[in-house]
Amino acid sequence: MKKLILLALAAVIIAGCDVKQSDGTYKPYSYRTYIIDSCEYVGYATGSQCDYLAHKGNCHFCKERRQKELEELVIKLKEK
């Protein structure tokens, strides 16, 4: 039930993200996924340039890197 409420809240927040034009009309943000140094970022652009980038947190490269780091940590802890 909590997940459903959070999903509905996120949908309302995302749907409410608009850019007000000079003529008074609204234009929704254009969200895209960008790949920089093998990491995935999500961003939006209001014009020709990207205004905001945020790391997705679930990109494949970071997942593999985190798994390797955990394996190395386990090996070091077993050595002690």
N, C-alpha and C positions, 0 to 999 in steps of 0.2 A: 504494500500500500504506500509506503514511504517513497519507493522508487517511482511509482506512478505520479505522485504529487510532485516530486522533483522534476520528472520528465515534463509534466504539464507546465510547471513554472519556467523551465528552460525554454520551452516552445514559445511561451508568451514573451519572454525577454528577447529572444532572437527575432521574433516577428515584429517587435517594437523598435528595432534598430533601423532608423531611417536617417537620411541626410536631407536637411531642408535646403531647397534650391533658392536662388535669389528672387524667383518669381512667386515664391510661397508654396510651391508644390514639393512633395517629398519623393526622394529616390532611395530605394533600399540599397544597403551595402552589398557589394559583390565579394563574397567570400571565396577564397581559393586556397589550395594546398601548394606550398612552396617546398622544394627540396634544396637544402643548403648543407653542404658538407655531409651528405648521406643522412641527415636528420630531416624529419618532416615538420613543417611549421604551417599553421593556419593563419591567414591574414585577410584583411579587407582593404579595399581601395575605394576611395571616394572620387579619385580623378585618375590621372595616368600613372601615379606612383602608389606604392603600397604604404598605407598609413600606420599599420599595426601588424606585428608578427608575434605569435605565441607558439611555443613548442607544444606539439600535440601530446607528447608524453607516452604515446603508444607506438612510436615508429619502430620499424624492424631492427635498424642498426643499434639503437639504444637498448632494445630488449636483449639482443645478443651480447652487447658489451656488458650489461648488468649481470647476465648469466655467467659470463666468464669471470667477472670480478667476484661473484659469490663463490664460484668453484675454487678460485685461488685463495679466498679467505678461509674456506673449509679446509683446504690442504694445509695452510699455515697454522690453523688452530689445532689440527690433528698432530702436527709436528711437535707442538709444545707439550 
